[in-house]
């Protein structure tokens, strides 16, 4: 009896298995995805240029009068008014599936990469950063290829708000519709700018953090280790601003010429390629459209005269 009691104690004290950890990560990822979905929904509608609410006159900190577009809360309230509270979660299902697939792919590939990396002897710190970033690049590319079809489905479901279409419904019907009309290529529209933007972010963030930690942070400084721990986070914020146009172009290409009003004239030209889309946005000064949820000013090119 004592032996069986000890066995029970051992089982109770056993650490969680890999399956338990993966399940916890998947559930956490699904929760975060659902919680942040309204933010990304509003962002997507701003990206495609849908501005259903009038602008308001405001002043800058220097006293200059400008026109401000509605912020996140006003925009979200408009969606609730039109579609109800459930409307804020349009296109959520493909995003949850995408998050789950990304977690699984990253976990499996990372295990294989770690096994291979243990066999290699890295001499210098820079070589180590380059090697680790290369491994992260492989993981990122495989994850993006696996999840991009669900990203396209989610974006198109959300973009239906603009023209009030019902072309894309459930996830299975989305798959069938896209495959019938565009083939397999339809699931990977906008993949290239997304991958380019993510890889630029990855390399710039890791290399900048390495050089700052190596050459800018003095070892004699008492808080050197604390500063180094935050360097990559700060670099991530800075670099994400520079790579945002790639994410914008990827989302616009996912909607463009798919039969939705958000991706057809007169709301949007039909783009021949993602570079054509980039040039169009650049010429209009819209490469950072949707990058901010608050204090959004009317673009200078479309700014009317403000009368006193």
PyMOL commands that set and color helices and strands:
alter all, ss='L'
color gray80, all
select helices_A, chain A and resi 2-13+18-47+72-83+85-89+92-117+125-163+171-182+184-188+191-216+224-255+261-263+274-284+300-302
alter helices_A, ss='H'
color red, helices_A
select strands_A, chain A and resi 56-59+65-69+296-297
alter strands_A, ss='S'
color yellow, strands_A
deselect
rebuild
show_as cartoon
